[in-house]
Amino acid sequence: MSASTASLRASALMLLASLIWGSAFVAQTASIGTIGPFYYTGLRFVLGAAVVLAVMALRPRIDPAAHPLSTPRSLLRDGSLLGVLVAFAISLQQIGLESTTVANAGFISSLYVVLVPLLGLLWGRRIGAGVWLGALLAAIGMYFLSVRSGYSVRHGDWLELGGALFITGQILLLGRVAPRHDPLHLAVVQFLVCAVLCLGAGVLLETLSLDALWRAAGTIVYGGALSVGVAYTLQVVAQRHAIPAHAAVIFSMEGVFAALAAWLVLQQTLDLRAGLGCLLVFCGLLVSQLPLRALAGGLRTRLRAALAAPAIDP
């Protein structure tokens, strides 16, 4: 498979993952009041791990030589770190949904598209002008989206922003470790670690009854089988052929899909202020990925060439 084909395939897989994640905000919202956030997150990641294990059982045996850098110890280390980050991110996201809207949650969670290249500075990556402009637009958009009368921000919005920070760490770490391991093995370890942490928190902080489990079964199945088992596995597979900053801009479409799903299923509407905020955040997400310096340089080159061209006598 050529590099361009692999990149196009990775982009398509990440876009599909974004669609599933965005629509999953509706399922996450529907679970509120039925089952606690930690139990819900833990159970859906158990189901997601079961889906991936079933796929692994059906596929041909993988040659260990295909991943020479992967050892059981390194797989457990990398998968566990990813699992811890996901556990914090999804738990904050789920708790935040109790006091904010699906549209707010989707768009604020998408701020990792700006945070990924910004925190990439820690790895010595240069940041272009487009990222700084995108960060400014996203910050202004968050103000319009989240700050209400009396200059108050919803408690859930802060939790969603915290979740975005942990997702940023997960995307950056996954971009470094995904090429070393078989993607399904890495996904299973990540899911199981997240499940253990969240179920442990549920045992300590929440109660669970068979009736509540039955009423939440549909949202657990959707959030586990599709959002975790399919979408997170697609992320692990796709990021083997994508750099984190490019992956983040595609994953930012999660916010758009979340708002559309909330409008179609929950009839949640956006007022003018919130709509403007969403638009600014989305513009910030897109602008952050534009190579403004290269575009400006190309424009200057063309302008100089046009000015230096000899005049043509009529």
C-alpha positions as a printed Julia matrix, in Angstrom:
314×3 Matrix{Float64}:
   0.0     0.0     0.0
   1.44    3.4    -1.03
   1.92    6.19    1.49
  -0.83    8.32   -0.1
  -3.29    5.41   -0.1
  -2.48    4.61    3.52
  -2.97    8.28    4.48
  -6.31    8.46    2.67
  -7.47    5.23    4.3
  -6.41    6.52    7.72
  -8.32    9.76    7.18
 -11.48    7.86    6.21
 -11.22    5.62    9.29
 -10.71    8.62   11.59
 -13.7    10.41   10.05
 -15.85    7.33   10.66
 -14.61    7.22   14.27
 -15.56   10.88   14.67
 -19.07   10.17   13.39
 -19.52    7.35   15.9
 -18.1     9.38   18.79
 -20.26   12.4    17.97
 -23.47   10.37   17.83
 -22.43    8.54   21.03
 -22.9    11.78   22.98
 -26.64   11.16   22.59
 -26.31    7.67   24.12
 -24.15    9.06   26.92
 -26.77   11.72   27.66
 -29.58    9.13   27.63
 -27.76    7.11   30.3
 -27.72   10.02   32.78
 -30.03    9.41   35.73
 -30.17    5.68   34.99
 -26.66    4.51   35.79
 -23.68    6.26   37.39
 -20.99    7.73   35.1
 -18.21    5.46   36.36
 -20.24    2.26   36.04
 -21.45    3.35   32.61
 -17.94    4.09   31.36
 -16.48    0.93   32.89
 -19.15   -1.36   31.46
 -18.95    0.11   27.97
 -15.18   -0.38   27.92
 -15.59   -3.99   29.08
 -17.96   -4.5    26.16
 -15.57   -2.72   23.81
 -12.73   -5.01   24.88
 -14.98   -8.04   24.31
 -15.72   -6.87   20.76
 -12.01   -6.5    19.96
 -11.18   -9.88   21.53
 -13.85  -11.49   19.32
 -12.28   -9.91   16.24
  -8.84  -11.1    17.33
 -10.14  -14.66   17.73
 -11.45  -14.66   14.14
  -8.43  -13.22   12.37
  -5.28  -15.13   11.31
  -2.43  -15.41   13.79
  -0.12  -12.38   13.73
   3.58  -12.92   13.07
   5.51  -11.42   16.04
   8.2   -10.26   13.58
   5.67   -7.77   12.17
   6.09   -5.68   15.33
   9.72   -6.14   16.43
   9.58   -3.25   18.93
   6.63   -4.73   20.79
   7.19   -6.88   23.86
   4.64   -7.96   26.48
   6.18   -5.49   28.91
   6.14   -2.54   26.5
   2.61   -3.42   25.35
   1.37   -3.47   28.95
   3.19   -0.2    29.73
   1.95    1.72   26.67
  -1.57    0.3    26.8
  -1.88    1.04   30.52
  -0.79    4.66   30.09
  -3.34    5.09   27.3
  -6.01    3.42   29.44
  -5.4     5.79   32.36
  -5.67    8.84   30.1
  -8.88    7.55   28.49
 -10.39    6.71   31.89
  -9.93   10.28   33.12
 -11.04   11.8    29.8
 -14.25    9.81   29.37
 -15.2    10.01   33.06
 -14.89   13.81   33.03
 -16.81   13.92   29.77
 -19.61   11.73   31.1
 -19.94   13.62   34.4
 -19.85   16.93   32.53
 -22.82   15.9    30.39
 -24.97   16.02   33.53
 -24.75   19.82   33.57
 -24.21   20.92   29.98
 -25.68   20.27   26.53
 -24.58   17.72   23.96
 -23.57   20.5    21.56
 -21.43   22.23   24.19
 -19.83   18.93   25.2
 -19.07   17.97   21.6
 -17.5    21.26   20.63
 -15.52   21.81   23.87
 -14.21   18.25   23.68
 -13.03   19.04   20.14
 -10.62   21.66   21.45
  -7.96   18.98   21.5
  -7.39   19.89   17.84
  -5.76   23.1    19.1
  -4.28   21.59   22.25
  -2.5    18.74   20.41
  -0.1    20.95   18.41
   0.27   23.39   21.33
   1.35   20.65   23.75
   3.44   19.21   20.94
   5.88   21.99   21.86
   6.97   19.72   24.71
   8.34   17.36   22.05
  10.17   20.2    20.31
   7.68   20.59   17.47
   7.48   24.06   15.93
   4.12   25.8    16.01
   2.93   27.81   13.02
   0.94   31.02   12.94
  -2.19   29.09   12.02
  -2.17   27.25   15.34
  -1.96   30.47   17.35
  -4.75   32.07   15.32
  -6.83   28.9    15.68
  -6.3    28.89   19.43
  -7.49   32.51   19.67
 -10.62   31.79   17.61
 -11.37   28.69   19.68
 -10.95   30.6    22.95
 -13.35   33.34   21.78
 -15.77   30.67   20.58
 -15.65   28.92   23.94
 -16.53   32.21   25.62
 -19.66   32.65   23.5
 -20.55   28.98   23.81
 -20.06   28.58   27.55
 -20.26   31.94   29.32
 -23.83   32.88   30.14
 -25.56   35.88   31.73
 -23.76   37.04   34.84
 -20.47   35.78   33.38
 -20.99   32.26   34.65
 -19.68   29.12   33.0
 -21.54   25.84   33.31
 -19.83   23.42   35.68
 -20.09   20.75   32.99
 -18.19   22.93   30.51
 -15.13   22.96   32.79
 -15.31   19.17   33.13
 -15.55   18.79   29.35
 -12.47   20.99   28.98
 -10.64   18.8    31.48
 -11.63   15.77   29.43
 -10.26   17.48   26.3
  -6.89   17.9    28.05
  -6.68   14.18   28.82
  -7.78   13.26   25.28
  -4.99   15.53   24.01
  -2.49   13.49   26.01
  -3.99   10.27   24.68
  -3.73   11.4    21.03
  -0.13   12.55   21.48
   0.91    9.36   23.26
  -0.92    7.14   20.78
   0.86    8.86   17.91
   4.17    7.78   19.46
   3.37    4.2    20.51
   0.84    2.96   17.92
   3.45    2.07   15.25
   5.24   -0.23   17.73
   2.38   -2.6    18.5
  -0.35   -4.66   16.91
  -3.33   -2.24   16.98
  -5.84   -4.76   18.37
  -3.51   -5.86   21.18
  -2.9    -2.21   22.12
  -6.62   -1.44   21.99
  -7.54   -4.35   24.28
  -5.01   -3.38   26.94
  -6.14    0.25   26.78
  -9.83   -0.72   27.11
  -9.32   -3.16   29.98
  -7.22   -0.74   32.03
  -9.85    1.98   31.53
 -12.62   -0.46   32.48
 -10.88   -1.61   35.68
 -10.24    1.97   36.83
 -13.8     3.14   36.15
 -15.49    0.06   37.61
 -13.32    0.42   40.7
 -14.44    4.05   41.06
 -18.04    2.92   40.54
 -17.8     0.34   43.34
 -16.48    3.02   45.72
 -18.73    5.93   44.74
 -21.91    4.62   43.09
 -24.66    2.05   43.45
 -25.89   -0.3    40.75
 -29.1    -2.34   40.55
 -30.25   -4.92   38.02
 -33.16   -2.65   37.09
 -30.83    0.27   36.36
 -28.53   -2.01   34.39
 -31.44   -3.25   32.29
 -32.73    0.27   31.58
 -29.25    1.44   30.56
 -28.5    -1.67   28.46
 -29.2     0.0    25.11
 -26.91    2.96   25.76
 -24.2     0.65   27.12
 -24.36   -1.52   24.01
 -24.16    1.48   21.66
 -21.49    3.25   23.69
 -19.51    0.03   24.2
 -19.78   -1.95   20.97
 -19.62    1.03   18.58
 -18.06    4.0    20.38
 -15.41    1.9    22.14
 -15.11   -1.42   20.32
 -15.26    0.04   16.81
 -14.36    3.74   16.99
 -11.44    3.59   19.46
 -10.02    0.61   17.59
 -10.29    2.58   14.33
  -8.34    5.36   16.06
  -5.54    2.98   17.05
  -5.39    1.5    13.53
  -5.56    4.86   11.74
  -2.99    6.7    13.86
  -0.34    4.27   12.72
  -0.39    6.27    9.46
  -1.19    9.8    10.68
   0.65   12.43   12.67
  -1.2    13.66   15.79
  -1.97   17.18   14.48
  -3.6    15.84   11.3
  -5.5    13.23   13.3
  -6.78   15.9    15.69
  -8.34   18.06   12.98
 -10.27   15.09   11.6
 -11.36   14.02   15.08
 -12.62   17.58   15.65
 -15.56   16.72   13.4
 -16.86   14.86   16.46
 -18.24   18.19   17.68
 -20.16   18.78   14.47
 -21.6    15.28   14.5
 -22.54   15.66   18.18
 -24.5    18.84   17.49
 -26.26   17.24   14.5
 -27.13   14.12   16.49
 -28.49   16.21   19.37
 -30.63   18.19   16.91
 -31.96   15.07   15.16
 -32.54   12.84   18.21
 -32.88   15.08   21.27
 -34.29   18.18   19.53
 -31.64   20.29   21.26
 -31.33   23.64   19.53
 -28.63   26.3    19.62
 -29.44   29.96   20.28
 -27.68   32.64   18.26
 -24.94   33.17   20.86
 -24.18   29.46   21.2
 -24.35   29.0    17.42
 -21.81   31.79   16.94
 -19.6    30.14   19.56
 -19.78   26.8    17.79
 -18.93   28.45   14.48
 -15.92   30.24   15.95
 -14.66   27.07   17.66
 -15.0    25.09   14.45
 -13.23   27.84   12.46
 -10.46   27.78   15.05
 -10.15   24.03   14.67
  -9.77   24.36   10.9
  -7.51   27.43   10.89
  -5.17   25.74   13.38
  -4.25   23.25   10.68
  -3.67   25.74    7.85
   0.01   26.35    6.93
  -0.46   30.15    6.95
   3.26   30.86    6.72
   3.65   28.63    3.66
   0.53   30.13    2.07
   1.78   33.66    2.73
   5.19   32.76    1.31
   3.6    31.35   -1.82
   1.45   34.45   -2.23
   4.5    36.71   -1.87
   6.38   34.66   -4.48
   3.52   34.94   -6.95
   3.18   38.67   -6.31
   6.89   39.27   -6.86
   6.78   37.23  -10.06
   3.81   39.25  -11.32
   5.5    42.55  -10.52
   8.78   41.46  -12.1
   7.11   40.32  -15.32
   7.93   42.65  -18.27
   5.1    44.87  -19.41
   3.54   43.96  -22.75
   3.1    46.85  -25.18
  -0.33   47.05  -26.73
